[in-house]
Amino acid sequence: MAVTAISCGGGQEGSAKKEAARMETIADLGALPVTVAHPADNPSIPQKVELGRLLFFDPVLSGNKDVACATCHQPEFNYAEFLETSIGVNGIGRGQGRRFTDPNDMPFVKRNSQSVLNTAFNGLRNDEPYDPTAAPMFWDMRAKGLEQQALEPIRTLEEMRGNGFHENNILGEVVDRLTKIPAYRQLFSKAFPGDASPVSQRNLSYALAAYERTLVATNTRFDQYMRGDSNALSTGEKEGMNAFLVTGCAKCHSGPMFSDFKLHTLGVPDTENRRESDTGADRNYAFRTPSLRNLRYTAPYMHSGKFTTLDQVLMFYEDIAGGKLPNPQVHARQMDPLATHMDVNFKDISRIVEFLNTLNDDSFDKAIPESVPSGLPVMGR
């Protein structure tokens, strides 16, 4: 079971089958910490966080000055977006009403927009040292740490860069733009005191990362339960948690973030928004296990955004455990045994969904700046 991409990768058949036979317990789950770890070279200060917030909502970071980070990571949608795959460059509108403008030569963004919420805890595992600079990012884990992740969308053609700049030049262009805006020069100087040239690519990424580490939701009813409040979950929700464990969901969706942060091949159907099939990491259709936290706000699910409800996700796992191969490009030999050996039945689905709803926390920061220093429309066009 699970939700966005419990993908399961090839791996060694014997050890995977042995793992599939092991029964997880509540000890394999966990509450989130109440504080966030910061890299030693990027400590959080209020001035840096506020600068990061303004940058996150400012389309000046995009090639055509029309797309902001917040265009596809919207506060009302848990810093994700309610679209199968996003429309970045050359788009207009918000939410389901967003569309390409004519004429258009831009493709849809390749994958479903993952939530930024709680990415401060990416890679967190029970009883293991945590290094925020090594935190796996993106569906294919091509970046580590929020500092490295922050600049990738700016470089990507259909997300923020557009046709006007080469991927090797766009960050230099963005820094030049920021340097020419007096308010940004002042904000960077306050956020990075002592830097001879505070407006830089490095500090751009550090400010965005510092802001994103404030976007956390750590007080779900499940967290309260794991911290000792036995009344935080109802009897039905506790039964759903037991079903979650018994059916095998926690083999990949474990730890405080409900993710093993590994790549798995599941054979999820491709989005029809792109002509090419998405082969994922290592061209083996493997994608990173997503977190299950705050799912109420982050539909649609999976890397391709093909499922609009949690019930559909769970029925998908029931299907692949029954031998179905939903993606014709993925062969049975590629499928991860952790997924194909799951025991999800229709009777379990409503109980598991009831439990997953205990992982929602709506108390995160949703503040949107009234304006940004560039003077451009907040959140883009």
C-alpha positions as a Python dict, from the first residue, in 0.01 Angstrom:
ca = {
    (1, 'M'): (0, 0, 0),
    (2, 'A'): (115, 346, 33),
    (3, 'V'): (103, 641, -161),
    (4, 'T'): (295, 834, -405),
    (5, 'A'): (564, 617, -504),
    (6, 'I'): (645, 331, -295),
    (7, 'S'): (845, 232, -594),
    (8, 'C'): (1046, -76, -559),
    (9, 'G'): (1367, -135, -743),
    (10, 'G'): (1529, -445, -878),
    (11, 'G'): (1779, -548, -616),
    (12, 'Q'): (1871, -890, -496),
    (13, 'E'): (1579, -1126, -519),
    (14, 'G'): (1669, -1345, -222),
    (15, 'S'): (1716, -1068, 32),
    (16, 'A'): (1410, -883, -96),
    (17, 'K'): (1191, -1192, -50),
    (18, 'K'): (1329, -1241, 299),
    (19, 'E'): (1244, -881, 379),
    (20, 'A'): (895, -931, 233),
    (21, 'A'): (838, -1215, 481),
    (22, 'R'): (928, -1002, 786),
    (23, 'M'): (639, -849, 982),
    (24, 'E'): (677, -480, 1069),
    (25, 'T'): (557, -339, 1401),
    (26, 'I'): (476, 6, 1533),
    (27, 'A'): (842, 33, 1631),
    (28, 'D'): (921, 58, 1259),
    (29, 'L'): (725, 385, 1244),
    (30, 'G'): (796, 697, 1449),
    (31, 'A'): (704, 1052, 1547),
    (32, 'L'): (876, 1345, 1381),
    (33, 'P'): (1125, 1548, 1586),
    (34, 'V'): (991, 1880, 1709),
    (35, 'T'): (1306, 2061, 1592),
    (36, 'V'): (1484, 2073, 1257),
    (37, 'A'): (1852, 2001, 1195),
    (38, 'H'): (2045, 2259, 990),
    (39, 'P'): (2373, 2210, 803),
    (40, 'A'): (2671, 2348, 993),
    (41, 'D'): (2747, 2595, 713),
    (42, 'N'): (2387, 2715, 679),
    (43, 'P'): (2250, 2799, 1025),
    (44, 'S'): (1904, 2949, 1034),
    (45, 'I'): (1854, 3316, 1122),
    (46, 'P'): (1530, 3513, 1075),
    (47, 'Q'): (1678, 3742, 809),
    (48, 'K'): (1782, 3444, 597),
    (49, 'V'): (1443, 3276, 632),
    (50, 'E'): (1259, 3594, 531),
    (51, 'L'): (1486, 3639, 229),
    (52, 'G'): (1419, 3278, 132),
    (53, 'R'): (1045, 3332, 159),
    (54, 'L'): (1055, 3631, -77),
    (55, 'L'): (1274, 3443, -326),
    (56, 'F'): (1043, 3139, -313),
    (57, 'F'): (746, 3351, -424),
    (58, 'D'): (934, 3575, -670),
    (59, 'P'): (926, 3485, -1043),
    (60, 'V'): (1245, 3683, -1096),
    (61, 'L'): (1422, 3347, -1048),
    (62, 'S'): (1281, 3211, -1378),
    (63, 'G'): (1415, 3271, -1727),
    (64, 'N'): (1103, 3450, -1851),
    (65, 'K'): (1020, 3602, -1510),
    (66, 'D'): (686, 3422, -1515),
    (67, 'V'): (735, 3122, -1283),
    (68, 'A'): (817, 3116, -912),
    (69, 'C'): (898, 2819, -690),
    (70, 'A'): (553, 2876, -540),
    (71, 'T'): (385, 2839, -881),
    (72, 'C'): (408, 2461, -846),
    (73, 'H'): (448, 2447, -467),
    (74, 'Q'): (144, 2633, -339),
    (75, 'P'): (69, 2679, 33),
    (76, 'E'): (-299, 2587, -8),
    (77, 'F'): (-196, 2251, -156),
    (78, 'N'): (58, 2163, 113),
    (79, 'Y'): (331, 2327, -98),
    (80, 'A'): (251, 2086, -382),
    (81, 'E'): (-5, 2131, -661),
    (82, 'F'): (-338, 1976, -757),
    (83, 'L'): (-230, 1881, -1110),
    (84, 'E'): (-121, 1545, -1251),
    (85, 'T'): (204, 1704, -1368),
    (86, 'S'): (277, 2074, -1343),
    (87, 'I'): (279, 2352, -1600),
    (88, 'G'): (584, 2566, -1544),
    (89, 'V'): (723, 2792, -1817),
    (90, 'N'): (465, 2957, -2048),
    (91, 'G'): (177, 2878, -1814),
    (92, 'I'): (-91, 3100, -1670),
    (93, 'G'): (-344, 3057, -1390),
    (94, 'R'): (-359, 2871, -1059),
    (95, 'G'): (-450, 2521, -950),
    (96, 'Q'): (-666, 2315, -1185),
    (97, 'G'): (-725, 2624, -1396),
    (98, 'R'): (-360, 2658, -1493),
    (99, 'R'): (-297, 2618, -1867),
    (100, 'F'): (-36, 2689, -2133),
    (101, 'T'): (-58, 3016, -2322),
    (102, 'D'): (-65, 3017, -2704),
    (103, 'P'): (156, 2965, -2888),
    (104, 'N'): (329, 2702, -2675),
    (105, 'D'): (643, 2496, -2732),
    (106, 'M'): (693, 2391, -2369),
    (107, 'P'): (623, 2041, -2236),
    (108, 'F'): (453, 1968, -1906),
    (109, 'V'): (689, 1923, -1612),
    (110, 'K'): (812, 1565, -1617),
    (111, 'R'): (672, 1447, -1282),
    (112, 'N'): (411, 1523, -1021),
    (113, 'S'): (504, 1815, -798),
    (114, 'Q'): (618, 1680, -462),
    (115, 'S'): (534, 1870, -147),
    (116, 'V'): (805, 2089, 4),
    (117, 'L'): (646, 2043, 346),
    (118, 'N'): (864, 1839, 585),
    (119, 'T'): (1149, 1809, 334),
    (120, 'A'): (1357, 1934, 627),
    (121, 'F'): (1328, 1572, 748),
    (122, 'N'): (1401, 1394, 418),
    (123, 'G'): (1621, 1091, 480),
    (124, 'L'): (1536, 1072, 851),
    (125, 'R'): (1539, 714, 979),
    (126, 'N'): (1482, 563, 1323),
    (127, 'D'): (1794, 535, 1539),
    (128, 'E'): (2029, 657, 1265),
    (129, 'P'): (2247, 970, 1257),
    (130, 'Y'): (2089, 1243, 1045),
    (131, 'D'): (2284, 1459, 801),
    (132, 'P'): (2070, 1728, 633),
    (133, 'T'): (2330, 1771, 358),
    (134, 'A'): (2278, 1407, 253),
    (135, 'A'): (1897, 1419, 246),
    (136, 'P'): (1765, 1257, -76),
    (137, 'M'): (1561, 1490, -298),
    (138, 'F'): (1338, 1450, -603),
    (139, 'W'): (1165, 1138, -731),
    (140, 'D'): (1495, 1004, -867),
    (141, 'M'): (1714, 1125, -577),
    (142, 'R'): (1939, 1317, -816),
    (143, 'A'): (2012, 1584, -554),
    (144, 'K'): (2110, 1570, -188),
    (145, 'G'): (2015, 1833, 66),
    (146, 'L'): (1780, 2127, 26),
    (147, 'E'): (2068, 2356, -69),
    (148, 'Q'): (2146, 2144, -376),
    (149, 'Q'): (1780, 2084, -454),
    (150, 'A'): (1686, 2453, -450),
    (151, 'L'): (1867, 2543, -773),
    (152, 'E'): (1767, 2245, -988),
    (153, 'P'): (1420, 2375, -1092),
    (154, 'I'): (1577, 2706, -1199),
    (155, 'R'): (1809, 2514, -1434),
    (156, 'T'): (1536, 2290, -1575),
    (157, 'L'): (1390, 2390, -1913),
    (158, 'E'): (1018, 2334, -1857),
    (159, 'E'): (1011, 2413, -1485),
    (160, 'M'): (1161, 2763, -1462),
    (161, 'R'): (1442, 2820, -1716),
    (162, 'G'): (1262, 2836, -2053),
    (163, 'N'): (1427, 2867, -2393),
    (164, 'G'): (1597, 3201, -2340),
    (165, 'F'): (1895, 3074, -2142),
    (166, 'H'): (2127, 2774, -2139),
    (167, 'E'): (2124, 2568, -1820),
    (168, 'N'): (2484, 2670, -1756),
    (169, 'N'): (2401, 3042, -1777),
    (170, 'I'): (2064, 3085, -1608),
    (171, 'L'): (2192, 3101, -1249),
    (172, 'G'): (2441, 3371, -1341),
    (173, 'E'): (2159, 3565, -1504),
    (174, 'V'): (1941, 3531, -1193),
    (175, 'V'): (2221, 3652, -965),
    (176, 'D'): (2277, 3952, -1194),
    (177, 'R'): (1906, 4037, -1174),
    (178, 'L'): (1903, 4013, -795),
    (179, 'T'): (2217, 4225, -768),
    (180, 'K'): (2047, 4505, -963),
    (181, 'I'): (1752, 4520, -719),
    (182, 'P'): (1845, 4743, -421),
    (183, 'A'): (1603, 4570, -183),
    (184, 'Y'): (1757, 4230, -257),
    (185, 'R'): (2110, 4363, -213),
    (186, 'Q'): (2011, 4486, 132),
    (187, 'L'): (1829, 4163, 223),
    (188, 'F'): (2122, 3943, 117),
    (189, 'S'): (2363, 4159, 317),
    (190, 'K'): (2149, 4118, 631),
    (191, 'A'): (2105, 3744, 575),
    (192, 'F'): (2474, 3680, 508),
    (193, 'P'): (2664, 3941, 714),
    (194, 'G'): (3036, 3941, 654),
    (195, 'D'): (3015, 3808, 297),
    (196, 'A'): (3208, 4032, 58),
    (197, 'S'): (2963, 3943, -223),
    (198, 'P'): (2643, 3837, -45),
    (199, 'V'): (2432, 3805, -363),
    (200, 'S'): (2560, 3476, -502),
    (201, 'Q'): (2440, 3138, -630),
    (202, 'R'): (2548, 2978, -306),
    (203, 'N'): (2357, 3223, -89),
    (204, 'L'): (2054, 3203, -316),
    (205, 'S'): (2037, 2828, -250),
    (206, 'Y'): (2110, 2871, 121),
    (207, 'A'): (1829, 3124, 167),
    (208, 'L'): (1575, 2909, -16),
    (209, 'A'): (1680, 2605, 188),
    (210, 'A'): (1660, 2798, 516),
    (211, 'Y'): (1303, 2902, 436),
    (212, 'E'): (1199, 2553, 327),
    (213, 'R'): (1324, 2413, 658),
    (214, 'T'): (1060, 2622, 834),
    (215, 'L'): (781, 2449, 639),
    (216, 'V'): (708, 2161, 876),
    (217, 'A'): (401, 1990, 1017),
    (218, 'T'): (511, 1789, 1320),
    (219, 'N'): (201, 1763, 1536),
    (220, 'T'): (-31, 1516, 1366),
    (221, 'R'): (-252, 1299, 1579),
    (222, 'F'): (-23, 1009, 1493),
    (223, 'D'): (275, 1206, 1631),
    (224, 'Q'): (76, 1279, 1947),
    (225, 'Y'): (-2, 910, 1982),
    (226, 'M'): (362, 808, 1937),
    (227, 'R'): (465, 1067, 2196),
    (228, 'G'): (242, 903, 2456),
    (229, 'D'): (-117, 1022, 2408),
    (230, 'S'): (-304, 692, 2377),
    (231, 'N'): (-631, 875, 2313),
    (232, 'A'): (-500, 1064, 2008),
    (233, 'L'): (-616, 781, 1777),
    (234, 'S'): (-959, 620, 1769),
    (235, 'T'): (-1009, 245, 1785),
    (236, 'G'): (-1077, 238, 1411),
    (237, 'E'): (-761, 434, 1337),
    (238, 'K'): (-554, 196, 1550),
    (239, 'E'): (-706, -95, 1357),
    (240, 'G'): (-610, 85, 1036),
    (241, 'M'): (-253, 122, 1161),
    (242, 'N'): (-240, -249, 1232),
    (243, 'A'): (-371, -323, 881),
    (244, 'F'): (-105, -85, 742),
    (245, 'L'): (161, -294, 915),
    (246, 'V'): (15, -639, 843),
    (247, 'T'): (-41, -580, 473),
    (248, 'G'): (322, -476, 419),
    (249, 'C'): (286, -101, 363),
    (250, 'A'): (555, -27, 623),
    (251, 'K'): (817, -230, 439),
    (252, 'C'): (882, 83, 235),
    (253, 'H'): (678, 346, 421),
    (254, 'S'): (855, 337, 755),
    (255, 'G'): (1029, 565, 1001),
    (256, 'P'): (914, 912, 1107),
    (257, 'M'): (866, 1025, 747),
    (258, 'F'): (693, 702, 641),
    (259, 'S'): (958, 647, 376),
    (260, 'D'): (1266, 429, 347),
    (261, 'F'): (1407, 688, 103),
    (262, 'K'): (1503, 415, -141),
    (263, 'L'): (1430, 359, -509),
    (264, 'H'): (1168, 98, -604),
    (265, 'T'): (1013, -18, -929),
    (266, 'L'): (634, -50, -913),
    (267, 'G'): (516, -21, -1271),
    (268, 'V'): (302, 288, -1209),
    (269, 'P'): (126, 403, -1531),
    (270, 'D'): (287, 694, -1714),
    (271, 'T'): (124, 1033, -1735),
    (272, 'E'): (-35, 1113, -2069),
    (273, 'N'): (97, 1467, -2043),
    (274, 'R'): (433, 1358, -2182),
    (275, 'R'): (500, 1169, -2505),
    (276, 'E'): (795, 972, -2371),
    (277, 'S'): (774, 702, -2104),
    (278, 'D'): (940, 804, -1775),
    (279, 'T'): (1209, 545, -1702),
    (280, 'G'): (1299, 700, -1365),
    (281, 'A'): (1630, 647, -1192),
    (282, 'D'): (1883, 421, -1367),
    (283, 'R'): (1634, 373, -1653),
    (284, 'N'): (1472, 95, -1451),
    (285, 'Y'): (1143, 274, -1375),
    (286, 'A'): (1255, 315, -1015),
    (287, 'F'): (1131, 607, -806),
    (288, 'R'): (1186, 716, -448),
    (289, 'T'): (939, 615, -180),
    (290, 'P'): (745, 931, -94),
    (291, 'S'): (635, 1039, 248),
    (292, 'L'): (276, 962, 348),
    (293, 'R'): (241, 1272, 562),
    (294, 'N'): (-29, 1530, 486),
    (295, 'L'): (-174, 1327, 198),
    (296, 'R'): (-509, 1500, 236),
    (297, 'Y'): (-359, 1806, 68),
    (298, 'T'): (-124, 1655, -191),
    (299, 'A'): (-340, 1463, -441),
    (300, 'P'): (-293, 1341, -710),
    (301, 'Y'): (-49, 1067, -614),
    (302, 'M'): (251, 875, -753),
    (303, 'H'): (534, 1022, -960),
    (304, 'S'): (304, 1047, -1262),
    (305, 'G'): (7, 1184, -1068),
    (306, 'K'): (-214, 911, -1213),
    (307, 'F'): (-421, 839, -901),
    (308, 'T'): (-653, 1101, -756),
    (309, 'T'): (-757, 922, -436),
    (310, 'L'): (-591, 710, -169),
    (311, 'D'): (-840, 432, -243),
    (312, 'Q'): (-710, 418, -601),
    (313, 'V'): (-352, 396, -475),
    (314, 'L'): (-437, 106, -247),
    (315, 'M'): (-628, -75, -520),
    (316, 'F'): (-320, -35, -740),
    (317, 'Y'): (-116, -224, -480),
    (318, 'E'): (-384, -490, -460),
    (319, 'D'): (-364, -525, -839),
    (320, 'I'): (14, -559, -863),
    (321, 'A'): (18, -810, -575),
    (322, 'G'): (-231, -1005, -788),
    (323, 'G'): (11, -1010, -1082),
    (324, 'K'): (-113, -718, -1291),
    (325, 'L'): (138, -496, -1469),
    (326, 'P'): (-25, -153, -1510),
    (327, 'N'): (265, -3, -1708),
    (328, 'P'): (327, -199, -2032),
    (329, 'Q'): (687, -74, -2038),
    (330, 'V'): (768, -251, -1708),
    (331, 'H'): (824, -627, -1705),
    (332, 'A'): (752, -867, -1420),
    (333, 'R'): (1124, -928, -1361),
    (334, 'Q'): (1172, -558, -1282),
    (335, 'M'): (901, -539, -1018),
    (336, 'D'): (1014, -519, -658),
    (337, 'P'): (913, -822, -447),
    (338, 'L'): (836, -589, -154),
    (339, 'A'): (543, -462, -361),
    (340, 'T'): (436, -781, -537),
    (341, 'H'): (432, -975, -208),
    (342, 'M'): (205, -729, -31),
    (343, 'D'): (-129, -850, 104),
    (344, 'V'): (-367, -560, 43),
    (345, 'N'): (-733, -661, 16),
    (346, 'F'): (-1036, -450, -61),
    (347, 'K'): (-1161, -499, 297),
    (348, 'D'): (-846, -332, 434),
    (349, 'I'): (-856, -20, 219),
    (350, 'S'): (-1101, 196, 414),
    (351, 'R'): (-929, 114, 745),
    (352, 'I'): (-585, 200, 608),
    (353, 'V'): (-711, 527, 462),
    (354, 'E'): (-863, 609, 802),
    (355, 'F'): (-518, 561, 957),
    (356, 'L'): (-343, 766, 688),
    (357, 'N'): (-571, 1057, 772),
    (358, 'T'): (-411, 1070, 1117),
    (359, 'L'): (-89, 1181, 942),
    (360, 'N'): (-240, 1516, 844),
    (361, 'D'): (-144, 1839, 1020),
    (362, 'D'): (-285, 2163, 883),
    (363, 'S'): (-94, 2394, 1119),
    (364, 'F'): (202, 2465, 888),
    (365, 'D'): (304, 2815, 772),
    (366, 'K'): (95, 2926, 471),
    (367, 'A'): (193, 3294, 469),
    (368, 'I'): (227, 3450, 123),
    (369, 'P'): (411, 3781, 82),
    (370, 'E'): (192, 4072, -30),
    (371, 'S'): (468, 4174, -272),
    (372, 'V'): (820, 4074, -375),
    (373, 'P'): (1123, 4304, -431),
    (374, 'S'): (1126, 4251, -808),
    (375, 'G'): (781, 4405, -836),
    (376, 'L'): (665, 4103, -1040),
    (377, 'P'): (338, 3919, -962),
    (378, 'V'): (370, 3714, -643),
    (379, 'M'): (376, 3338, -727),
    (380, 'G'): (420, 3413, -1096),
    (381, 'R'): (178, 3458, -1378),
}
